[in-house]
Amino acid sequence: MVAGWALAIDFGTSNTAAAHTSALTGRIETLPLTHQSNLLPSGVYADSTKQILTGTAALAAADRDPTRFLPSPKRLIGQVPAVLLDGDDYPLEHLIAPVLATVYQRAVTAHNGTPPHQVVLTHPEAWSQQQITTLIAAATHAGIDPAAVQLVSEPRAAAHQYSRATDTAPGTTIAVFDFGGGTLDVAVLAVTEEGRFEVLAARGDNSLGGKTFDARLRRWIEEHLGDGDPAIAAAVAAAPPHLQRSIDEQIRAAKEHLSEAPSATVTLDTGTGRHTATITRGEFDEVIGPDLDRAIALARATLTDAGITGPEDLTAVYLTGGSARIPLVHTRVGELGPVATLDDPKTVVAHGALLTVETIPTPGGLDTVPLRRRPATAPQAPAAATATAAAAAITAAGVSGRRWSTTTAAAVVVGLVVVAGVAVAVVRGLDGDSAATAGAAPSAPAGSGGAVARDSADPRHATDRLPEPLAGQVRNCTATRFEEGNLEVACDLEATSPLTAGRVSAGPASSTVSVTVSAIGNTAAMQRILSMRSYDDPAGVRENDTGTAALSMSTFADMFTVANADLGVQVHVHGQSDVEGAEAFARALGLFG
C-alpha cells in the first residue's frame, strides 16, 4: 500500500458519502459525516458571500430564509456557471466547495491532521469534461490539492467494490444499476483473462433519479387534494417558500417510508391550514411507473451496446444509490438479470472508489481497465455544449455579468393574472436585464417626426414586447391594471386563427383562447427555465435546442408555461394538455426560437 491514507468523496444530488482508509486498521471504512449518519446533505445555505453553511446547519437555516438555500447544487453542474441567491452572485464551484471541504476536514481530523495522499472524486458516467472540470475546480477551492485528485465514474467505482467481495472467473459479466437522487448510471463490465474488469458499455441519464420520483409524488398528492377541494390545491401551490420546503421534505420522507411500509401519510402545512393525504405503495408504483420505464429502457440499451442478449448472459445486476431501495426498482431491474446489492447502496460507490487507487487484497484480485469510449447518452438531459450555448445566448442578450437563481419560482413570476377567454400581458418596468426587444422604441405615425409619447397604461407597452407571430395575432387589447410598475393587458386570441386552430381548445362558450404573457427580463426567464429543469416533473418539461427556452405542463389544469430567456418572457397557454402538442404550439408562437 502507498504510504499515507486515501479519501473518496461521492458528491451526490441529495446526500454526499465518503470512505477512507482507516488510521487504525488500514482497511476501507465509511467515514461518519454527522453525529447520527454516514451521509451529509448536499444542500448549501449562503449565509453571506464569505460564509456558506452545509449539512444539517444549511437545512436549519433554510427554514428561516429559503431564498439563500440551494438544495441540490450537483444538478446545476453543466447547466449554469453561477447562481444568484438573495441578490448575491456565487460561482457554482464556490457553492459545491463547502460540501467537499466539510467532508475533507472531517476526514483529516480523523487522521490527526494528516492530509490524504490521494482524494478520489466520483461522478456520473454521462458527465462531460466540462462538468468534471467544474468538480475539480470545486475541490481546489475547497483546499484539496489538485495533484492528489483522481476521478472515477460512479458505476465503475461500484464495480471495484464488487471485485473486492467476489471471486469471479474470467468471462463473467455483470451490470451496475446506479440510481441516485438526481442521476441514473448503468454500466456493463466483464472480467478479462488477466483478472481485470473491463467496462464494455455505459450510459447515463442526468435527469432521472429520486428527485424525479419526489416530483411525481408531489403532483399526485396535489391532484388528490385538489379533487376534493380545488382551494386546497391552490393553497399548496401558493404556500410561502419556507413551507414549500417543508412540503417537499414531507413528500421525500413519505417516499422513503413506502420502501418499508404498505402506505404513507403526508401532512401538508400551507400556512392557512393543514391537509392530509395517504398514498399506498401500489399507488406510488403507478405514479413512478413511467419513469422506471425510461430507466429500464436505458438499461436495456446499455446491455445491447455490450452485446448482452438476455438475463442468462449476466451473473448479476448490482443496485447502488439511494433510489435502489425502492421495491419496484428491485422488481423491474429483475427483468434484466439476477439482482444483487452491495452493502449499503448509499455508500458502496465511495467504498469502491478507493479501490481504484489502493492496492487492497481482494478474493479475486480484480481491477478495472478504462472504458472503451462509447457515447454516453442522457435522453432528456442537456449536453454540455447545450449549456455552453445557452450561456452564450444569455450573454449575447445583454445579461453578461449577471447570474441566475433556482431557489424559488415564486420570485420569477411578476403579477401573473389569468383571465378566461383573453390574452393577458403583464409587463415589468424596464431594468438592465430586460430583453432587447422589450426596450424597442414605439413606431411613430407618419409625419410625426419622431416617437410618440405614450401613457403608462398604453397597451402597446405590452404588445410591442410579444414575440412574432404571437404579436400579430392578438386583438382588442386593453389595459386592465397598472400596479407597482406592472402593466396587465387583456387581448383576444382567436381559437380559429391559423396560429391557434387545431392546437388548443377554447372554452365551450368562448371563441377565444386564454394566454398570459409576462415580460420578466432575461435573468428571471432563465431562472424559470432552471426551476423547470430542477424541480418540475421531467415528463412534462421540454426545452429548445440551445437551452434558452423551456416549457412545463401544469399540474392542475390544461395549461402549459413557456419561459424564453432570449426574449425575456414567460407565457401561460390554456386549452392544451398534451406536452408534445404544447411544444409544437410554443414553436408556432415563436417562443422556442
N, C-alpha and C positions, 0 to 999 in steps of 0.2 A: 504494500500500500504506500502511496505517496505520503511523505511526511506532512503532518498537519491534519486538518479536517475539512470536510466539504459540506456545503449547504445547497439544498434545492428549494426553489420557491415556485409554487404552482399558483400564479396570479389568476384568479377566477372572476367570472362575471358577478356572482353573488358573494362568494367567500374565497379566501386565499388560504392555502395549506402549505406546509413546509416540512421537510425532513432534513436530518443532519446525521453525520457520523458521530456517535456518542463519545464524549470525552472520557467516559469510564470504560466502555467496552469496545469502542471502535466499530460497533455494529450500526447499521442504519436504523434510526428510530424516528418516529413522528415528533416534531417539535411543538410543544404546547404553546399556543399563541395567546390564550387568555387564561384566566383563573379557572374557568369552567369548561373550556373547549379547546380542541385542536385546530379550530377554524377561526379566522379573523374576517369579519365582514369587510367586503371590498369597497364599500362606500366611503366617501370623504366629506368633511364639513369644512368649508373655508371660513374660519373664524376671522381671518384677515389675510392680506397678501403675504404676511410673514409667518402665520400660524395656521396649519391645516390639521384638523383632527382626524383620527382614523378609528376603526373598530367600533366598540360599544360607545365610546365617547362621541364619535361622529353621529351615531344613531340617536343618542340622548339629546345632542344639540339640535339635530334636525327636527325634533318635536317642538322646540322653541321657535325655530326660524327655518322652514324648509327651503327658502329661497337660496340659501348658501350650501345646500346639500346636493351632492351628486351621487346617486345610489350605485351606478354601475359604470365607472369610467372605462372599463375594458371594452364595452360595446361601442364606444366612440372612436377607438383606435382605427385609423384609416378613414374616418368619416370627416373629422374636423381637426384643425391644428390647435385650437384653443377653445376655451369655454368662458362664457360670461356668467358670473354668479353674483347676483345682487349688485350689479354695477361695476364689478372688478374683473379684469381680464386675467385668465390663468392659462398659460400653455398647458396642453393636455398632459405632457410628461411631468409637469410640476404637480399635477393632481394625482398621478399614479405613483410618483416617487415616495410620498409619505407612507403608502401602504408597504412598499418594498423596504423602506427604511425601518419601519416598525418591526417587520419580521427579522431583518438583518441585525438590528440592535439587540433584539431578544436572543438571537442565536449567539451573537458574540458574547453577551453577558453569561450565557450558559457555558461558555468556554473560557471564562475568566479573562475576558477582554482580548483574547487572541483572535485575529480575523481569520476567516477561512482561506485556504489556498485555492479553492475553486467554488464558484457560485453558478449553479445550473438554473436557468430560467426556462420554463415551459411555455408553449404557445400552440394555438390551433394549427392543424396541418394545413388548412387553407389560407393561412396568412401570407400576405405578400412581403417582399423585402422591406417595403416602406413601413409596414406595420411592425415588423420585427425591429427596424431601426428605432421606432418610437419607444419600444420596450427597453432597448439598450440605453437610449437617452435617459429614460426614467430611472434606470438602475444607476447610471452615472450620477445623476442629480441626487440620488439617494445616498451617495457616498460609497458606492460599491466600485471597486477597482475594475474598470472595463477589461483590463488584461486578464482578470480572473474569471470573466464571464464566459460560459458556454451555453448554447441553446439546444433544445431538443423539442420535437413536437410531442403533444400530449399522448397520442396513441402509441408512438414509438416508446415513450417512457413507460407506458403500461406494459408494453411487450417485454421490456427489460425486467420488470418485476415478475412477469410470468416466467421468464427464463431462470430467474433465481429460485423459483418454487417448484419447477417441474423438470424431470429428466426426460428429455424429448429426443426421439430418434430422427436422424436426417430424413427429409422429405415430409415431415409433419407440417401441416398448415393450420394456422389459427387466424381468427379475426378479432379485432378490438373495436368495440362499440362504445365510444367515449361521449357520454351525453351529459353535458353540464348545464349551468344556469343560462348561458347565452349561446352556446355553440354545440354542434354535433360534429364529431370526427369519427371516421371509420377507416381502418387500415387492415390490410391482409398481409400476413407475414408467413414466411416459410423457413424451415431450418435447413441450412446448406450442409454439404458433406463435411465442411470444416467445422461444423457445430456452431454456426452463427445464424442469427436471424437476418433475413433479407426482406425488406418491405417490398412486396410485389405491387401493391396498388394502394392509393389513399385518396379519399375525397372528404370534403367538409362543407358544412353549411353554417355560416356565421349568423344566420337569422333564426335559428331553431334551437330551443332549449327550454329550461324550466320556466323562464320568464314568459315564453310563448304560452305555456300552459296556464300561468297566472293570469295572463290577459284573457284567455279563453274562459277561465273560470269566473273572472270578474264580469265578463259580458253575460254569462249565463245567469249569475246572481242578479245583476241589474235588470235583465229581462224578466226574470222570475218575480222580482219585487214589483216591477212595472206592470206586469199582467194583473196584479191585484189592485194596484193603485198607482197610476202614472205619476202622481205627485211625489211618490217615494223615489221613483227612478230619477225624477228631476232634482230632488233634494240631494241624492247621492252624487249626481253629476256636478251640482253647484256647491258641494261641501268645500270649506276652505282648505288650503294646501296642507296644513298640519293634520287635518282629519283625513284627507286623501291618502296621506302616507300611512296613517293608522289603518285605513280600509285595506290598503294593499298588503300590509303585514298580516291582517286577519285572514285575507284570502290565501296568502302563501302558507300560513300555518294550517289552514283547512286542507290545502292540497297535500301537505306532508302528513297530516293526520289520516287522510284517506289511504295512505300506504299501509296503515296499521289497523284501521277500523272500517266497518262497512258503510259508515256515514259520518258526516261532519256538519257542525252548525256554525254559521258565521253571523256575528252581530255587528252591524254597521252603524256607527255614530255619525250622523250628518250635521250635528250642531243644532238641528231642530227636532231631533227625535232619534230613537234607537230602533233599528229594524233587523229582524232575524230571518235567516233563510237556512234551510237544511238541504244538503245535496248528498245523494248516495254514491257509492263507488261506481255502480252501474251507470248512473247519470254522468259522472265525471269521465268515465271511459268513453261515452258517446261524445262528450264535449271535446276531448283531446284526440279522438279518432282520426280526423283529417290530418292533423299534424304528425301523428305516428305513421300514417300512410306515406307522407313525404319522407319521414326518416327511414322507413323500411325500403322505400324506392331508392333512396340514395345508397343504402347499404347493398341492395341487390346490384346496383350499377357498379359499385366498387368490387363486388365479388366477380362480376362479369369481366371487369378490367383485369382481374388476377387470374382469369381462366377457371374459376370455380363454377361448376355446373349444377351442384346440388348439395344438400346438407351433409351427405356422406363424404364429401371432399374436405370437410373441416373437422379437426379434432375438437375444437371448442370455439365459441364466441364469448369473449370476455367483456363483461359490462363494467364500466367505470363511470365516474361522475355522479353527482347528487341525484339527477333525474333517473338514473338507472335503478333507483329504489322503488319506482312506481310499478306496481304489479303488472299492469297492462304492458309496460315496456318489456318485462321478462317474457310475457306470453307472446308478444309479436316478434321479438327477436328470436324466440324459439323456432319460428318458421325458417330461419336461416341456417340453424345448426344447433348443436348441444350448447346450452347456456351455462356459463360458469361465472363466478365473481372472484375478485382478488382482494381479500381482506376488506377494509373499509373503502368503498368506492370513491369516497371524497378525498382520500389521502394516498391512494395507490399510485397516482401519477407522480406525486412528489417523491415517493419512495423509489419508483422506477427510474426517475431522472438521475438520481445519484449513481445508479448502476452504470450509467453511460460514461462515468469518469473514474469510478472507484473499482479497483481490482479486488472484488469480494468473492470468496469461494461460493460457487453455486453447484447444485447437484449435477446439472448437465454441462456446466462450464460454457454456457451460451453467451453470445454477444450479438450485436446487430451491426449491419453494414448500411451505408447510406441508401436512401431511396433512389431507384432509377426514376428520374423525374417524370411524372405523368401529370396531365392537367388536374389541378385541384379545384373542383368546382364548388360554387356556393350558389345554388339555383336562384335564390331570391335576395342575395346579399350583394351590394355594390362592390365592384372591384376597386383596387387602389387607384387605378387610372381614372375611374369614375369619380372617386373622391377628390383627386387632384384637379380634374376638370371642373368639378363643382366649385372648389375653392377659387380657381382661376376665374370662373364665370362671376362669382360674387365680387372678387376684386375688381374685375372689369366694370361691374355695375356701379362702382363708386363707394364700396364699403371697406377698402383696404385699411388696415389698422383697427378695425372693429372685430369683435368676436361674437360667438353665438352661445345661447344658453339652451339647455334641455330640461331645466328644472321644473317648469310648470307651464302647461298650455294656457292656463288662465291668464298669464301675463301677456300672452301673444295677442289674444283677441281683444279688439278695442271696440266697444259699443255695438256688438252684433245684435241685430233685430231681425226676426223672421216675420214677414208679412205675407199672408196667404194670397196667392194669385198674382204677386207682383215681384219685380226685381228690386232689391234694396241695396244701395251702395253706401257704405259707411266710410268716411274719409277722415283721416287724422291730419292735424296740422303738419305742414312740411317740416322735416328736420334733415340733418346731414346725411341720413342713411335711406332716405326715400328713393324710390326708383326714379331713373332718369326721366321716364315718361310722366311721372307724377308732377314734375315741375314745369312741364311744357307750357309755353305762353298760349293764351286763347287766340283763336283766329279772329282777326279784325274784319269787320264788314267792309265791303268795297267802298273806297272813298273815305274811309275813316282816318287814314294816315297813320294808324298805329293800333296797338291793342286797346280793347275796350275795358274800362274798369268794371269789375263785377261786384255785385252784392255778395256778402259772405254766404248767403243761402242759395246762390245761383246753382241749379242742378248740374251745370257743366263742370263745376269743380269736381264732381264725381264722375260724370260720364266721360270727360276727357281722359281719365285715367284707366278706363276699361280697355282691355286688350281687344284687338281685332281678332275674329269677326264679331265678338260679342257686342262691342260698342256700336256696331252698325245695325243691330237687331233690337235693341231696347227702344221702347216707345213710351210717350206720355209721362215723361219723368217729372216728378215734383219733389221738392224738399219736404221732408216730414219732421225733422228735428235738427237743431244745431245746439250741441251741448259740450262744453269743455273742449272745443276745437274739433269735434267730430260731427261731420255733416252726414245725415242719413237722407238718401234719395230713393224714392219709390218709382219703379219703372215697370212697364208691361213687357213681358217676353212671350210672344205668341206661340202657343203649343203647336200650331200648324205651319210655322215658318219653315223654310228649307233647312235652317240650322237645327231646329228643335224636333221636327216631325219624325216620329218613329224612334226617338232616342229617350224621351222622358214622357211621363203621363201627367196631364193636368188633373185637377180635381174634377169630380163628377159634374159640378155645376160651374165650371170655370173653363175659359178658353185660353188662359194664360198659365205659365209655369212660374213657380216661386224660386227666385235666385237671390242670394245675399252676397254682396261683394264688399270686401273691406280692403282699403288701401293702407296697409300697415307698415310698409317700408321693407327694404331688402333684409335687414337683420332679423326683424320679427318673423318674416316669412321663412327664413332659414331655420329659425328656432322651431317653428311649427313643423317643418319637414323633419328635423331631428327628433322631435317629440313623436311624430308618426312612426319613424324607424324604431325608436327605442321602446315605446310603450303601447302603441295601438296593435290590434290583432293583425299579425302578419298576413293572414289570408285575405284581409280586406284592404291592404295597402299596395299601391303601385307607384313607381317612380319613372321619370323620363330617363333618357339615356345618359344625360350629364349629371343627374342627381340634383338638379336645381328646381325640380317641381315634383310634387308627390300628391297623391290623393288617398283618402281613407273613408271607408264606408261608415255610416253612423250606426251606433248600437241600437238606437231606439226607433228610428223611422226610415222611410225610403228616401234617404238623403246621403249625399257624399260631400266631402270637403276637399278642396284643392288649395294647396299653397304653392306659390311660384316666387322664388327668390329673385329671378331676373326682373320680373315685373313689380315685385314688392306688394303682391296682392294675395288675399285669401278669399275663396269663393265657396259658398254653400249652394248646392243644387238639389232641389226636391224632385220627386217623381221617378227615381231610379234606385233599384235595389240590387242590381247585378254589377259586380265590380268590373267585369270586362266591358259591359256597356257603359259604365261610368268613365272608364279610361278613354273609350272611343269618343264619348261626348266631350270630355275635357280637352282632347286633342282638337276636336272640331271647334271648340270655343277659343282656341289659341292659347290655352292655359298650360299646355305641355311643351310649348316651344315649337 
